[in-house]
Structures are given as structure tokens and as C-alpha cells.
């Protein structure tokens, strides 16, 4: 498999009844001044029981906010497949806010968010209600991406992956704890999609 590049569409085998999930790869070096940012993926709320022949069939509604993914050199072993490429649009260069409890280690006493998927030079303290809808300031491991997609798809159906499929290891348990309580991204108002609420009194 060729190395993934900016604008590639990726087909990802899923567990259970969903067949394949889909994502678009965004190279942070092409859109951000932060050269150390990990590869960015748009995970889509779209599945197919059969492998797609044409990436243009993909409905590009985001399943979750854009997310960084660690370990992308390992996509071959997971059966991921590049199925097309197209230019990255301006609105696809969006880098969401992500939340953290503070301090990050030890007992937490405050909440905060980082701009641009975790830029530590752009950290802001906030109240819980300003950030509770945001994803955590952590990247996904490549091995957990398919699980994360399946978890969200089941949430949309009103189901819990823990009951439907089960959790296989500590990594799935950790991701489940981080993600199960987050709201469904597509149901959020636009002002909350990847953005902390900055103007609460």
C-alpha cells in the first residue's frame, strides 16, 4: 500500500454489522504552522457493507470532531485501504478545541481547553459547561480507530458497544471511558462542534 497523503480517502474494516467505515486524511504540515501535530483524520458517519469502488459515494458528515491519530505507519496491518484522493477544502482545515482537566496529572481542580487540537501555547481555563461537549486532548491510537467509529455508530442507534460487542482490552476500556459520555457530534449545535463556549458569563 502506498503511503497515505493529504486528501486521501481511507476505507477501514469495522467490527460487527457495519462492514466498512470511511475517513479522510489531512496532513497537518499542509494546513498548520504546528509541524509537530500528528496526522489528522476526518471520520465520517457513513458505512458500507461492501468495499466501495468509488470514494464519491461517501457521505461526508463528520462522526466526531477532526482527530489526530498516532501510529499511521501501521495502517497496512489493519487492512485499511486508500480508495481515492481529492483536494482538501478550506472548511476541512478546521482544527477543533479539545478539553483537559487541570492539572493533567493528580487531583483535578479546574477545566481547560486547548485550541488547534492541543496547542499548549493556546490553553484557556474554563468552566465545565463550556467544555464538557469537547473531545479530550488526546490522540487516538491507530489500533483503536475502528473501535471508536463503531462505538459512535452504535451510540447514534441508541446502543452501547460494551453491551453489543464488548471490550477486548485496556485500550478499548480506556477509549470507552473517554468517549461514551460525549454527545453525538452531528446533534450538537454548530457553535459547539469542536468549539468551547467562549462567551458564557
C-alpha positions, 0 to 999 in steps of 0.5 A: 500500500502506498503511503497515505497523503493529504486528501486521501480517502481511507476505507477501514474494516469495522467490527460487527454489522457495519462492514466498512467505515470511511475517513479522510486524511489531512496532513497537518504540515499542509494546513498548520504552522504546528509541524509537530501535530500528528496526522489528522483524520476526518471520520465520517458517519457513513458505512458500507457493507461492501468495499466501495469502488468509488470514494464519491459515494461517501457521505461526508458528515463528520462522526466526531470532531477532526482527530489526530491519530498516532501510529499511521505507519501501521495502517497496512496491518489493519487492512485499511485501504486508500480508495481515492484522493481529492483536494482538501477544502478550506472548511476541512482545515478546521482544527477543533478545541479539545478539553483537559482537566487541570492539572493533567496529572493528580487531583483535578481542580479546574477545566481547560481547553486547548485550541488547534487540537492541543496547542499548549501555547493556546490553553484557556481555563474554563468552566465545565459547561463550556467544555464538557461537549469537547473531545479530550486532548488526546490522540487516538491510537491507530489500533483503536480507530475502528473501535471508536467509529463503531462505538459512535455508530452504535451510540447514534442507534441508541446502543452501547458497544460494551453491551453489543460487542464488548471490550477486548482490552485496556485500550478499548476500556480506556477509549470507552471511558473517554468517549461514551459520555460525549454527545453525538457530534452531528446533534450538537449545535454548530457553535459547539462542534469542536468549539468551547463556549467562549462567551458564557458569563 
